[in-house]
Amino acid sequence: MLSRQFVRENPETVRDAIERKGVTGVDLDEILEIDEEWRELKARGDGLRHERNEVSSTIGELKQEGKEEEAQEAIERSQELKDELQEVEDRADELEAELEKRLLELPNVPHESVPTGEDESDNVERYREGFDDLRVDPDDVVPHYDLGEELDILDFERGAKVSGGGFQFVKGDGAKLERALIQFFLDVHEEQDYVEVSPPIPINSASMRGTGQLPKFAEDAYRVGARQDDEYDDDDLWLLPTAEVPVTNMYRDEILLDDDLPVKHQAFSPNFRREAGEHGTETRGYVRVHQFNKVELVNFVRPEESYDRLEGLLSEAEEVLQRLGLPYRVLDMCTGDMGFTQAKKYDIEVWAPADDMEDGPDVGGRWLEVSSVSNFEDFQARRAGLRYRPERHEGAEYLHTLNGSGVAVPRVMVAVMEYYQNDDGTVTVPEALRPYMNGQEVIEGHEPVGESAVGAGDKE
């Protein structure tokens, strides 16, 4: 969140951030009015407290001097001041709670280098990698959802039967490929000095607020044991939408030491999101689903180092795609498409040859976002109370947080199935993954199971 002082002293900067990020339903003028009334009440309370202390200090003196009538008047005045002070403090507390709630609605201020734009069409492509010698012709590639069913490694129909639309079974060599990708990602990032953590899957509301999922994105998340109203207690639990949430909140309300920084954690987890699968043609296949696996990278750094670390984090996420030999591109996200919490954000999009999309690359196929690499500056740190002490004798300061996917497993799996597809309908296993698949070089698929897999004329 933004600090009260920053909002108070830089209202036009905040107003510009609201407009450039396309955030609606936020009344900055009302927030400033609440803050002004709160400050006036705090000053008035200080004045009343000072006057009451002075009046109270005279009561004993007046009694000693035998001025009982004046002493009684002082006692009555002290009580009046006490009652008035209580009213002022109660109102100030109400306003402070309202102010804290309203501040959570304000987006982070974009870094000066972020391109201005309204939506994804205004994102700026920085560069592409891996397009010099493509191994497939998009016209000959079978989409992953058809190929997955033909090889019997993806089963969307039975997933929907068990859990509903947006869920799936990954089977046989498909499950083996997914597991290989996960372990490969973890090993690469361990080489990059990431310490692995295995986070809890249910997370409380305080954690969701700490990283900015609450209150803005409550409808996108799966709530466990939800109450009927819209109040989110710290006892409420949610299925994590991304491991960013629990890992960032590991150090919530703690003070790290300068020697601890930078802290680099990686975490593999399943992720759960309601919003997935609601985007037209993306509802088909393994691209937008309600449950998916991902390896998340989270960094805690000194403020002056965060933008250098952002570039380093981008390179670390790219490395897995480079080792897999998958073509991809990097986008500098514009203000209208970068998100509520980020100060600066890059997207990494892998190339999937099938499904020639209108906004896809000029060689055909389409782009699939596999990682968003973001610098939040101190936005999350203020919400979650993440601080560090530069020197042991100095006051604590808010640190900067960054995160990125390293990377989203299903979409990389889609890219592997399409880019490494062969003419005979098999899939070549990328060399980097073969040690994780017991040396297997080709995915040839499996015989489907069940009566529905048998031709109607062959059924008994």
GISULFEN-V611171 format. One line per field, one symbol per residue. ss: DSSP state (H for helix, E for strand, C for the rest). phi: phi as a letter, one per 20 degrees, with the letter a starting at -180 (. if undefined). A space follows every 50 residues. Layout:
ss->???
phi->???
This chain:
ss->CCCHHHHHHCHHHHHHHHHHCCCCCCCHHHHHHHHHHHHHHHHHHHHHHH HHHHHHHHHHHHHHCCCHHHHHHHHHHHHHHHHHHHHHHHHHHHHHHHHH HHHCCCCCCCCCCCCCCCCHHHCEEEEEECCCCCCCCHHHCCCHHHHHHH CCCEEHHHHHHHHCCCCCEECHHHHHHHHHHHHHHHHHHHHCCCEECCCC CEEEHHHHHHHCCCCCCHHHCEEECCCCCCCCCCCCEEECCCCHHHHHHH HCCEEEEHHHCCEEEEEEEEEECCCCCCCHHHHCCCCCCCEEEEEEEEEE ECHHHHHHHHHHHHHHHHHHHHHHCCCEEEEECCCCCCCCCCCEEEEEEE EECCCCCCCCCCCCCEEEEEEEEEECCCHHHHHHCEEEECCCCCCEEECE EEEEEEEEHHHHHHHHHHHCECCCCCEECCHHHHHHHCCCCEECCCCCCC HHHCCHHHCC
phi->.efgffffecffffffffffemedmddfffffffffffffffffffffff fffffffeffffffemefffffffffffffffffffffffffffffffff ffffeeffefffeffeaebffefdfeaccndfbfecdgfdeeggffffff eldcceffffffcofncbddclffffffffggffgffffffemeeecdef efceffffffdnfdefdffedeedmffeeeedffefccffeafgffffeg dglddeegffefdcdcbeafccbfffndcmfffendedcecbebdddccc cfgfdffffgfffgffffgffffemefbcddefegfceofeeebbdddde edfflfdgefffenmbecfdbddcdeldfffffdmecbdgcfeeffcfed dcbafccffgfffgfffefefdfenecffggfeffeclnfdcedncffdo ffeeggfefe
